[in-house]
Amino acid sequence: MKKYAIIDEAQFPIIKVTFTGKSADSENFPLYLSEVKQTYNHKKKLAIIFDASNAVLPPLSFQQMQAQWLKDNTQLMKDFCAGTAYIIPNIIIRNVLKAIFSFQNQPVPYIICEDASKAEAWINKQLEDLR
């Protein structure tokens, strides 16, 4: 099974989630959601950069699964996530993210960017504000 996304915690408290370009399926998408949730096991403030530069459009059922994940993990995110930055150069995928957020609001501050430098600067500011 090819992963839907790679989770990198090497620069904790910044977590980087990089979408591989593999289509979502019934195995890799739930695994992705599970792995994102595991990043909260530190029980410390963190911030997440989602790099969707290579993402492919997920089917509606997976968009709804993502929305449900947000709903189920709202308190966890509020407790430990300083913010999320989304790198999404593709306008269609940016609109899909907005659709997901229409199903379920994003519970923490976020930004949607077209490039990594803006996302990284914003994430660093979110973490600085905690100090």
Buried (B, 14 or more C-beta within 10 A) or exposed (E): EEBBBEBBBEEEBBBBBBBBEBBBBEEBBBBBBEBBBEBBEEEEBBBBBBBBBEBBBBEEEBBBBBBEBBEEBBEEBEEBBBBBBBBBBBEEBBEBBEEBBEBBEBBBBBBBBBEBEBBBEBBEEBBEEEE
